[in-house]
Amino acid sequence: MTYQLVLQFPGDGLADYDELMSLEDILIEALGASAEVDGHDWGSNEMNIFILTESPKEVFDVAKGIIEQQRTFLLSDLRAAYRDVNESDYTLIWPLGAGDFKIT
């Protein structure tokens, strides 16, 4: 897969982590062959789900729809960005115009 898509949420408790794991499982099933959910990390009041794909914007649209349906995490808290797996700089795709993206 050419791109890494990152879905980022605020979170710092065990309940947040459990919800992240549940969302990750739903994404694995929903995305099928269009992407590979490549794991997650959690810490520093931030949680990330990593997804490898050839089509980061299209996969994000699917993931965003799932997040809206689940209502576990708020879209207003979501940050999403992607990068070429051979590069280090991310392109922010959600929310639009929100500045730089980084993983802490």
Secondary structure, 3 states (H helix, E strand, C coil): CCEEEEEEEECCCHHHHHHHHHHHHHHHHHHHHHEEEEEEEEECCEEEEEEEECCHHHHHHHHHHHHHHHCCCCCCCCEEEEEECCCCCCEEEECCCCCCCCCC
